[in-house]
Amino acid sequence: MFEKIEVFEKRYEELSKMLYDPLVAGDASRYTEIMKELHSIEPIVLTYKEYKSAKETVADSLLMLSDPDCDEELKSMAQEELNTAKERITELESEFRILLLPKDPNDDKNVIVEIRAGAGGEEAALFCSVLYRMYSMYADSRGYTTDTINISETGLGGIKEVSFMIEGAGAYSRLKFESGVHRVQRVPETESGGRIHTSTVTVAVLPEAEDVEIEINPADLKIDTFRASGAGGQHINKTSSAIRITHLPTGTVVECQDERSQYKNKDKAMKVLKSRLLNEKQQEQSGAIAAERKSQVGTGDRSERIRTYNYRENRVTDHRIGLTIYRLDAILEGSLDEVIDPMIAAYRAQQLKEQQS
């Protein structure tokens, strides 16, 4: 294990020196590429430095304890430092096993999030808007930026479907486990009898595709323009600025009407199309496209869910790992790490188990 870590340490030193090369500093894309690689291996290198420091503390403490001329007070201090260093070494060795797990190549990418109302009619559309707000607030809390691509609203303040981009380092690594069916149990505002209704919303999280990863033949595209419309079908502008792109070979359709500029709408729509096609391509390569897609968004039926939000009990339950938290109000305000962190920990534990078997 440590031979592998020393390779990372050597590479880290090489990359750090390269940043001071005038040729690299003058090449923005090359500089960004080096910084990205540095960022990816830095946690391993910093952890290794702390590990070596702890090992030195152990050696120094043992030397002091074996010195017959050392007084008892110093020996007591040395023993305390020895115990602390040994405990830290054990912790760091566990951290190494996690840091050296195979990394998802998409983890550092921006993401495109697609949320759609499922079963439950207007109540599902209203909860779709709640989730959209939750993810937007979560992105803001982590310093990410959000950019709406397309949104279809209802007349009562709900959202039939919305797609938006979240940009920031590690966005996909944080949000990739949000894909699936989210179930809500609450009393609708329009329900006079106070009965709890169950509705569903589907969420898909796609890594943003880079141009080098996917090429699209312009001849395979059918591009239509139309007037953008708001809730209730009212036109929000008088020009045909909205864009609908159909990828003929796959039948994939993407719409964007958030911008007033036709050019900007087309650019956003192409980003979504590339990300969807890249997602399908990666799933095909893994030989599990059908099963993986179903595990992401399912059919939207009430019986299929990864998470339940129960308003009456102020409860959130993630069914994949059996996690229940009675802080629904905080989570809907963007404190999503409370459910994301345990999910990542469970995933890493599973990776370690598979690696050891």
Residue pairs with C-beta under 8 A, 6 or more apart in sequence:
1 96
1 97
1 100
4 100
5 44
5 48
5 96
5 100
6 48
8 41
8 44
8 45
8 48
9 44
9 45
9 48
11 37
11 41
12 38
12 41
12 42
12 45
15 34
15 37
15 38
16 38
18 24
18 34
19 25
19 31
19 34
19 35
19 38
24 30
24 31
24 34
25 31
36 108
39 108
39 169
40 103
40 108
43 99
44 96
44 99
44 100
47 92
47 95
47 96
47 99
48 96
50 88
50 92
51 89
51 92
51 93
51 96
54 85
54 88
54 89
54 92
55 85
55 89
57 81
57 82
57 84
57 85
58 82
58 85
58 86
58 89
60 78
60 81
61 78
61 79
61 81
61 82
61 85
62 82
64 70
64 74
64 75
64 78
65 75
65 78
65 79
65 82
70 78
97 352
98 348
98 352
101 348
101 351
101 352
101 355
102 351
104 172
104 173
104 176
106 172
106 176
106 207
106 282
107 170
107 172
107 173
107 176
108 169
108 170
108 172
108 173
109 171
109 172
109 207
109 208
109 210
110 165
110 166
110 167
110 168
110 171
110 172
110 207
110 208
111 165
111 166
111 171
111 172
111 175
111 176
111 205
111 206
111 207
111 208
112 149
112 163
112 164
112 165
112 166
112 205
112 206
112 207
112 208
112 271
112 272
112 275
113 135
113 163
113 164
113 165
113 166
113 175
113 178
113 203
113 204
113 205
113 206
114 161
114 162
114 163
114 203
114 204
114 206
115 128
115 131
115 132
115 135
115 159
115 161
115 162
115 163
115 201
115 202
115 203
116 128
116 160
116 161
116 201
116 202
116 297
116 300
117 124
117 125
117 127
117 128
117 158
117 159
117 160
117 161
117 199
117 201
118 124
118 181
118 199
118 200
118 201
118 202
118 300
118 301
119 198
119 199
119 200
119 300
119 301
119 302
120 127
120 184
120 197
120 198
120 199
120 200
120 302
121 199
122 154
122 156
122 158
122 188
122 190
123 184
123 186
123 188
123 197
123 199
124 158
124 184
124 199
124 200
124 201
125 154
125 156
125 158
125 159
125 160
126 156
126 157
126 158
126 188
127 158
127 182
127 184
127 199
127 201
127 309
128 158
128 159
128 160
128 161
128 162
128 201
129 153
129 157
129 158
129 159
130 184
130 332
131 182
131 201
131 203
132 159
132 162
132 164
133 332
134 331
134 332
134 333
134 334
134 336
135 146
135 164
135 166
135 175
135 178
135 336
136 146
136 164
136 334
137 333
137 334
138 334
138 335
138 336
138 337
139 145
139 146
139 166
139 168
139 171
140 146
140 334
141 334
141 335
142 168
142 174
143 168
144 166
144 167
144 168
144 171
145 166
145 167
145 168
146 164
146 165
146 166
146 167
147 164
147 165
147 167
147 268
148 162
148 163
148 164
148 258
149 163
149 164
149 165
149 256
149 258
149 268
149 269
149 271
149 272
150 161
150 162
150 163
150 254
150 255
150 256
150 257
150 258
150 268
150 269
150 272
151 159
151 161
151 162
151 163
151 164
151 258
152 159
152 160
152 161
152 162
153 159
153 160
153 230
153 231
154 160
154 231
155 231
155 232
163 272
165 208
165 268
165 271
166 175
172 205
172 207
173 344
174 340
175 205
175 340
176 205
176 207
177 320
177 340
177 343
177 344
177 347
178 203
178 205
178 340
179 203
179 204
179 205
179 295
179 296
179 297
179 306
180 202
180 203
180 295
180 296
180 297
180 298
180 305
180 306
180 307
181 200
181 201
181 202
181 203
181 297
181 298
181 300
181 301
181 304
181 305
181 306
182 200
182 201
182 202
182 203
182 305
182 306
182 307
182 308
182 309
183 198
183 199
183 200
183 302
183 305
183 307
183 308
183 309
184 198
184 199
184 200
184 201
184 308
184 309
184 310
184 311
185 196
185 197
185 198
185 308
185 309
185 310
185 311
185 312
186 196
186 197
186 309
186 310
186 311
186 312
187 194
187 195
187 196
187 197
187 311
187 312
188 197
191 197
196 312
198 302
199 302
200 300
200 301
200 302
200 304
200 305
201 300
202 297
202 298
202 300
203 297
204 296
204 297
205 296
206 272
206 275
206 276
206 278
206 279
207 275
207 278
207 279
208 271
208 275
209 271
209 274
209 275
209 277
209 278
211 274
213 274
213 278
214 274
214 277
214 278
214 281
216 247
216 270
216 273
216 274
216 277
220 247
220 248
220 249
221 245
221 246
221 247
221 248
222 245
222 246
222 248
223 243
223 244
223 245
223 246
223 266
224 243
224 244
224 245
224 246
225 240
225 241
225 242
225 243
225 244
225 262
226 240
226 242
226 244
226 257
227 235
227 237
227 238
227 239
227 240
227 241
227 242
228 235
228 236
228 237
228 241
228 242
228 257
228 258
228 260
229 235
229 236
229 242
229 257
230 236
237 260
239 260
239 262
240 262
241 257
241 259
241 260
241 261
241 262
241 265
242 255
242 256
242 257
242 262
242 265
243 255
243 256
243 257
243 262
243 265
243 266
243 269
244 253
244 254
244 255
244 269
245 253
245 254
245 255
245 266
245 269
245 270
245 273
246 252
246 253
247 253
247 254
247 273
247 277
250 277
250 280
252 273
252 276
252 277
254 269
254 272
254 273
254 276
255 269
256 265
256 266
256 268
256 269
256 272
257 265
258 265
258 268
259 265
259 268
280 289
283 289
283 292
283 293
286 292
298 304
305 319
306 318
306 319
306 320
307 316
307 317
307 318
307 319
307 339
308 315
308 316
308 317
308 319
309 315
309 316
309 328
309 332
310 316
310 317
310 328
311 328
313 326
313 328
314 326
314 327
314 328
314 329
315 324
315 325
315 326
315 328
316 324
316 325
316 327
316 328
316 331
316 339
317 323
317 324
317 325
318 324
318 339
318 342
318 343
320 343
320 346
321 342
321 343
321 346
323 339
323 342
323 343
325 331
325 338
325 339
327 335
327 338
330 338
331 338
331 339
